[in-house]
Amino acid sequence: MQNSILLVNLDKGWGGGQEYLISLIDGLLSKNYQIGQIVRINSISEARFKENFAKYSNYLDFSFAGFKNIFNLIKFALPYSIIHIHREHDLWLGLLIKLFKPKVKLFYSQHICPRRKRFSFAFMDAISCNSEWVRNAFQKLNKLKLPIHIISPCVELSNNIDSIGLLVGNPKILMTAAFYKNQNELIEIFGELIKDLPNAHLYLVSPSKDLEMKEELNKLIKTLNLEQNISLLTGLKRPEYLKLLKNIDIFTSTYCKEPFGMALLEAALLNKPIITYNQSGPAEFLQDYAILIEPNNKVLFKAELLNLSANLQSWTLSKKENSEYLKSKFSKEKFLENHLRIYQQLE
């Protein structure tokens, strides 16, 4: 059946993938596409978007314990002409469906990991990456003959994000990412920063629970005697996180291998000052907005934080126009248009 897309995302936590997915679904529904979803039971996608599922033609709860229902899964997938996979970990599910329905087209996008080779990529009918950095790495490693498109995510933020209760710190510095993304380096930089800015506070937020990594970071924080200066936050609901983002002073990231960086883009759309490394996906879309420095240069990172802390208001005013430009560049309209172009080629 034409104009029918089955979207697959078995992730549990909120993050770029979920934001990507809901924007795509809303856009496709506006174009009269038939949409189905496979999501994990008790996932953030299921909880956050449950009110939307009533609009979808089909909806299936799925868990890794559900192999006994595999034929129901195949039956569920029959009406769809394209299976759109959003995460590398879910490729097996798309390939399984294609095994029983050879004519189905597999489109893979968003959370591509260019650092790992996968034989299954050879079975894709279309692939898109979210930045040139990912595409270049992916082409080099996999050497596919299949053209690789670029579809950058879009971000839609409310103009009326509520204020949050009083946050400690002056300045208030935030990094949002799973706790394996080099937060230890930022903690070390911050340990030097508070010698000059004793009232500063660092907020480290992870979209997932990250219990093991959280414990490791806490050990480092205690070793450096920073328990009163750093907060590790997990389990935040999406609205709570946006309130936090709206009320911080500086957004940072010390991760050098970010494929795109939705959290960074969200901070830019709220006109927050950003300091990060001049590498990977964020270096592409933040080149005229953020303070970009050479990777792993702790001394320079600290110096830029100090300078920015002393000039927050003037920096924000100087980047207001750039922030508005990013809103138009990563609009939902362009995002949807790029997807429709590929879908129509596959149908």
N, C-alpha and C positions, 0 to 999 in steps of 0.2 A: 504494500500500500504506500503510495507516494505521500510526502509530507507527514511522515510518521517517524518520530525519533524516540528511542529508548535510551535514557541517560543513566549511567552507572557510576555511583560513587559510594564505596563502602567505608569511607572514613568515619571516625567517631567524633572528632572535635571540630570546633569552629575555626575558620581560617580562610585563606585565599580561595581554596577549592569550593567552599560552600557559597561564598560571595559570588564567585564566578557562575556557579550553577543556578542560583536563584535569579540572577540577572538574565541568564540565557533562557530560562523557562518562561519568565514573564514576557520576554521579547517574542519568543516563538508562539506563545499563546495568542499574542496580538496579531500574528500573521496566520492564524488559523491552522497551526500545526497540531497534529495529534501527539501528545507527550505522555510518556510513561517514565517511571523512575524505579531503580533498584537501589535501596539504601539499607544501611544496617539498623537493626532493631536497637532502640534506645540511643541512637546517635543524636548529635546536635542537629543534624539536618532534619531528622524526624521530628524532634521537639520544637525547633524554631519555626519550621515551615509547615507544621501540621495543618494549620488553617488553610494553606494553599492547596493541599492534596485533594480537597473536594473538587477543585477545578480540573484535575487531571483525569484523562480517560481511564487510566489504570495506575495502580500503585501497589507495590509489593514490598513487604518487610522481608529482609533476607539476612541470614547469619551464616557463619562458617559451619555451624552445626546442622545446617539444613540440607545436606546432600540427599537425604531420603526424599526430599521434595524436588529433586532435580528435573523430573519430567514436567512437573507443574511450572517450573521456571522456563523450560523450553516452550511450553504451550503459551505461557504469558508473553514470550518474546515474538511469537509468530506474526502479530499484526504489524510489526515494525520493519521498515526498510533499511534503517540505519541504526547501528548500535554505537553510541558515543561514549567512549571510555575516558574518564578524567584522571585516573591514577594508575601508575604502573602496576601496583599490586592487584589491580582489578582486571588486568589483561586476560588472565586465565578464564574469567567469566565470559568475556566477549568471544574468545576462541572456542569455548564450549558451546555457546549458542550457534556460532558459525558452523561447527561440526555437524549440527542437526539441521541447520538451515543454510546451505552453502551460498545462496544468493544474497544473503544479508551483507551489507557493507559495514566495515569497521572503521570508525574515525577515532583517532586518539589525540588527546590534547592536554594542555595545562600542566599537570605534574609529571613531566618527563624528567627522568634522571639520566643525564648524558654521561655519567661516570660509570654506568654499568651496561654491558652488552647483553642484549636479549634476543634470542633466536625468534621469539614470537613477533618482534617488530616487522619481520618479513611478511607477515600475514595481514598487515594493515592495508587499507585502501586509501587512507588519507591520514596525514599527520600534521599537526600544527604545534609550534613552540610559542612561548610567550615573550621571547626576546631573541635578538640576534646572537647574543652570547650563548644561549642554550642551543640554538640552531647550529651554530658553527661547531660546537663541541659534539653535538649529536651526529652531524654529517661526518665528522672526522672519525668517530669511533665506529659507526655502524655502516657507513658507506652505502646507504640505500639508493637505489635508482629512483625511488618514489620522491616526487617534489615535496619539500617541507615548507609549509606556510608559516607565517607569523600572525598570531592573533593575540594582541595584548588584552588583558582583562579590563573591565570597566569598573568604576566605583561610583556608587550613588550614596551620598551622605545627606541626612536631613539637615535642613538649615536651623532646626530647633532642637538640637541636642541639649538635654538638660544639664544644668550645672551639678557638680558633685560637692559633697561636704569638703570642708577645709582640708587640703593636703599639706603635709609638712614639707619643708624644704624650700630653699631659695639659692639657686634655681632648682626646679623639679625636672629631673632628667628621666627619660623613658626609653626602654628598648623592648620591643614586642617580637618574640620568636620562640620556637621550641627551645628548650634549655640546652640543646646540644650545639647551638649555633654561636659558639665562641664567646659566650657571656663572661667566661673566666677572664678574658683579656680586658673586657670593659670594667670588670670589678677591680682589676689591678690598676688600671688607669684612674678609676674613681678614687682608689686609695691614696693616690698622689694628689688628685685634684682637691680633696677636702683639706689638705694642708693650706691651700690658698683660699678655698671657699668652704669654711667649716660648717655652714648652714645648708649646704647642698644635700639633696636626697636623690637616690637612684631607685627607680621602680623597674623591676624586671618582670615582664608578664609573659606567660606561656599560654597558648590556646588549649593545650592539653595538660593533663595532671603532671606528667614528667617527674614522677616521684623519685626515681633513682637519681636522675640528674639534679633535681632540686636538692637532694641530700648532699651531693658532691659540691654544689655551689655554696650551700650553707657552711660546709666545712671550710671552704676558702674564705668566706665572709668572716667566720669566727677567727680564723688564723690571722686575718688582717685587722681584727677588732673593729669591724664595720657593722655590727649588728644593729646599731641605732641609726645607721645612715643608708641602709639598703633594705628594700622590701621585695620579697619574691612572691608573686601573685599568680595563683592558678585557680581554675574553676570559675572564673568570671563569666557571667553571661554577656552576650554581645552588647546590649544597651549599657551595661555597667562599664564595659571596656571603653566604649565611645565617650562616655562621660569623663573617664580618666584621661583619655587622649586629648579631649577638648581643654582640659585644665592643667596640662603640663606645660613646661616652658621650652624644653629642648627634646627632640627625638633623635636617638642615635642608633647605630648598628655597627658592630665590629665583625660582622659575618661577611666573608669574601666570596661565597659561592651561592648567593641568592639568585635563583632563576629569574625572578621578577621583583618581588617585594611589595605585596599588597599593603602591608602595614605602613611601609614607607610612603606609598602613594596616598594613603588615607591621611597621613600626617601632613603631606604637602597640600592636599586639598583643603585642610583646615588652616593652612598658612603657618604651620609650625616650623621653626628653624630645625634643620636637619644636618647632622654631621655623620658621614659614613665613608667607606673606602671607595676609591675610584676603580672598582672592579666589579665584574659580573653584571647582571641585569639592571640593578638600580643606577649604574653609571650611565646607562643609555637615556632613561627618561628623567633623571635628576640632574643632568649635566648643566642646565641653566638655572637650577634652583638651589640644590644643596651645596654644602661645603664638602667637597670630595678631596680626600687626601690619599697618599700612597699607602698601600696595605701594610698592616702590622707596625706602623710607626707610632708607638705609644707616646713618645715625647711630643710629636706634632699634634696628635689627637688631643692631648691634655691642653696644649697651648691654644688650639682652636676653641675648645670648650671654655677656657678662661676668657678669651677675646669675645666670644659670642655672648657669654653671660653678662658682660659689661655693656653690650650693645643690642639687647634683645628687641627693643621697640623699633629702632632704626632698621634693623635687619628685616623684621616682619613687614614694615612699610615698603621697603625696597623690593620685596619679593611678592607683593600682593598681585601684581599683574601676571607674574609667572605662574602663580597658583591658579588664577582664573584660566590661563592658557591650558594647564594640565587638565582642568575640568572638561574643557571642550575636546581636547585630544583623546582622552580616554572616556568618551561618552558612550552611553548605552546604544545609541543609534549606530555608531561606527562599529562597535563590538558585534551587534546583531547582524549588520550588513556583511561583515566578513564571514560569519558563520553560515549565513544563507548562501553565500557564493559557493562555499565548499559543499554544502548539502546538495545544492542543485546540480553540481557536477557529478555527485555520486548517484543521485536518483535516476 
